[in-house]
Amino acid sequence: MKSLLYIAKQFLARRPGLRRKIVNAIYRIPALDMRLRAVLDQREDLAWRRVDANDLPDDTREVYEKLRHRMKRS
């Protein structure tokens, strides 16, 4: 179900006119709207959280490393 919703989300992202019509229709059914938003907001894979510090600028890398260090301590 989730993979189908992600595919539909990508499809609609490329078609703003169709997306607007569907969003307006779903918006009129609050229970469906809330359920779809909840499913799409969940992320089971942590790939989106993975950051390679070597790809960051120097200042950002320094802050990133400090934050990681603090998160490990707590």
C-alpha positions in Angstrom: 0.0 0.0 0.0 2.7 2.5 1.0 4.8 1.8 -2.2 1.7 2.4 -4.3 1.0 5.7 -2.5 4.6 6.8 -3.0 4.4 6.0 -6.7 1.1 8.0 -6.9 2.7 10.9 -5.1 5.6 11.0 -7.5 3.2 10.7 -10.5 1.1 13.6 -9.2 4.1 15.7 -8.5 4.8 15.8 -12.2 1.1 16.8 -13.0 0.1 19.8 -10.8 -3.3 20.3 -12.4 -4.4 16.7 -11.7 -2.8 16.9 -8.3 -4.8 20.0 -7.4 -8.1 18.3 -8.4 -7.3 15.1 -6.4 -6.1 17.0 -3.3 -9.3 19.1 -3.4 -11.4 15.9 -3.6 -9.5 14.2 -0.7 -9.6 17.3 1.4 -13.4 17.1 1.5 -13.1 13.7 3.3 -11.1 14.5 6.5 -10.7 10.9 7.7 -9.2 9.8 4.4 -7.0 13.0 4.3 -5.6 12.3 7.7 -5.0 8.6 7.0 -3.2 9.3 3.8 -1.0 12.0 5.4 -0.1 9.7 8.2 0.9 6.9 5.9 2.9 9.1 3.6 4.7 10.8 6.6 5.9 7.5 8.0 9.4 6.6 6.9 10.5 3.1 7.6 13.9 3.2 5.9 16.5 5.4 7.5 18.3 6.1 4.2 16.9 9.7 4.2 18.8 10.3 7.5 22.1 9.1 6.2 24.5 12.0 5.7 28.0 11.7 4.4 30.0 14.3 6.3 32.6 14.4 3.6 30.1 15.9 1.2 29.3 18.8 3.5 31.1 22.2 3.5 33.7 22.7 6.3 31.6 24.8 8.6 28.6 22.6 8.2 30.7 19.5 8.7 32.0 20.9 12.0 28.5 21.6 13.3 27.3 18.2 12.1 30.0 16.4 14.0 29.3 18.3 17.2 25.6 17.4 16.9 26.4 13.7 16.3 28.7 13.8 19.3 26.0 15.3 21.6 23.4 12.9 20.4 25.6 9.9 21.2 26.2 11.3 24.8 22.5 11.6 25.6 
